[in-house]
Amino acid sequence: MLNYINIYTAFSFFILLLFGTNGNRSTARTNKQTKTSTAWTASWSYDDKFAAIGNSDGELAIYETTNWRKIRSWNFKGTTVSRIEWNPKYPILAIAAFSHEEKPSIIQLYDVDKNRIISNLTDTILGRGVSWSPTGEEVAFVGKRGRISLFTKRGQFRKTLSFSNQGSLFDIDWHPTKNLLLGVEEDIFLIDIDSDSLLARYDDGSKNKGILCCSWHPSGNFFVTGDYGHENEGSEPSYLKYWDKEGNLLKRIKESKFEYRNVKWRKDGTYLAAAADVLLVLNKKGEIISKTKFDDNNLWGVEWNNKGDKILSSDQAGHIRVTDIKGAILKVFTQ
């Protein structure tokens, strides 16, 4: 197993290969799973009618949620579908992916009502993060080398921000009321879209481990990050962290032996769902509401439905689960 502590200078390159290309880093670490397609990302539509799942073998699938029938799917060769996010007000899906094809052609905006591909935004290929504006009129994609490009919901290019991070960005999240982007990799970045400037860079305080996910609280007053950790390699554990908007650490939570792949707030901001080796539900103070262990497969994707009474999660073996807030399984299937 690679030792990240000894290859700090090559961290970003290896993290891209290990996280982005194969999607099976956790499988190697548990030593209990056979090689399967990791369901990296899962997302509900704004009206709860549809769910989308993306995996490490380049499959993007859309399900209608009445009986969880697959209504549309695509397979992109040599690609990991790493992050998907439905528009908060329109039936439009945004897709971030890694492609290692010379001429990639990956759907990145899709209108499910009209069954229409809006655009293939090749500038965003090899990106991992995607986030919609609160109005749903614009979307931000992370492209090569941490470059952030903005597009309208209809795929028209707006601009590419001056800020970029050589080691790319593992996740971004648009502020709920302002044109500010939260970005994470080894550090935490706060980017002003309107002034096209980096407002702040916060040191996570840890060494040689990536911050894999981030999410603003709906109030915009604080945010949460989840990191990778190297506890099984004799180094730091994985942590879920609460931060105020000035970058001061409010709370550090250790409830998983493996990495935190994704975090999502319920729409009203009362609860946070986190995907790790367990499904965690916490309140806005970081207190645990429920902690559910399904099996030996780590969770990767997680999201609340619009009503806030169900959680959609996906794992490294391709299992998709719909649960309630206590972790009780309402539906389970394999992509």
C-alpha positions, 0 to 999 in steps of 0.5 A: 500500500502506498504510504502518503506520508513519504510521498508528500510532494506527489500527493495530488498526483497519486490521489488523482490516480487512486481516487479518480481512476480506479475508484477502489481505494477503500476496497484495497484497504478493507481486504474484504470485498471483491472488485466491483464498480463503486457507486461514487455519487448519488443525488435526488432531483429537486422534486424527488421524482428522479435519482441519479447514480454515477459509478467508477466504470463510467455508468451514469443512470437515472431512476424514477423513484416511484418504483425505482425503475432505471429510465436512462443510462449512459456508459463512458469508456475510461471514465469515473463519474465522480460527482453529480448534482441536480439543479435546485429548481429545474429538472437538470442534472450536472455531472462531473467526471474523470476521463482519460480518453484522448477525445472525451465526450461526457454529458455534463448537463442533462434535462430529464423532463425533455430527455435532452442533452444540453451540452458536453462541456469538455473543459470540465473533463478531469474535474471532480467537483460541481455545484449549482448556484442557489437560484439554479441559474448557474453551475460551477465545474472544477476542471483540469488543475483545479480550474473553476468554470461557470456556465448557465443552466443551459450550458452557455459559458460564463467565465473561468475564474482566475483562481486555480489549485495545482492539485485540483479540488476534490469538492466545491460548494456554492454559498446558500445566499452569496456568490462565494465558492467553498473549495477543498483539497489539502487546504480549504479555499474561499473564492469570491465569484463576483470579484474573481478572487481568493478571499481566504485559504484555511489550513486544515491543520492536518498533514498529507491527507485530502479533504474529500468533501465540503458543505455549507450549512443552509444558513451560510454561517458555517460549513462542514468538511470530511477528510481521508485520513490514514489511521490504518497506515499509522497516521491521523484518523479520518475526521468530520469537522465543523468550521465557522465562516472565518475558518475557525474549527468548531468541532472535530468528529471521529466516528469512522475508521475510514474516509468521509466521502460525502456530506449533505445537509437536509434542506432545512439545515437541521440534520447532516448526513455523512457517508463513511464506513457508516451512515451518520446523521448529525444535528447542526451542533455535531451531535449524533442522531444515528449511526448505521453500519450496513456491511463492510462496504464503505459509503461514497454518495449521500443525499437527502430527498427534498422532503427531508424524510429519506436519505439516498446513499451508495457504496463501494460495491454498487449498492444503492439504499434508501433509508429513513433518518434512523438508518432503517432500509426502505429500499436497496438495489444494485446499480 
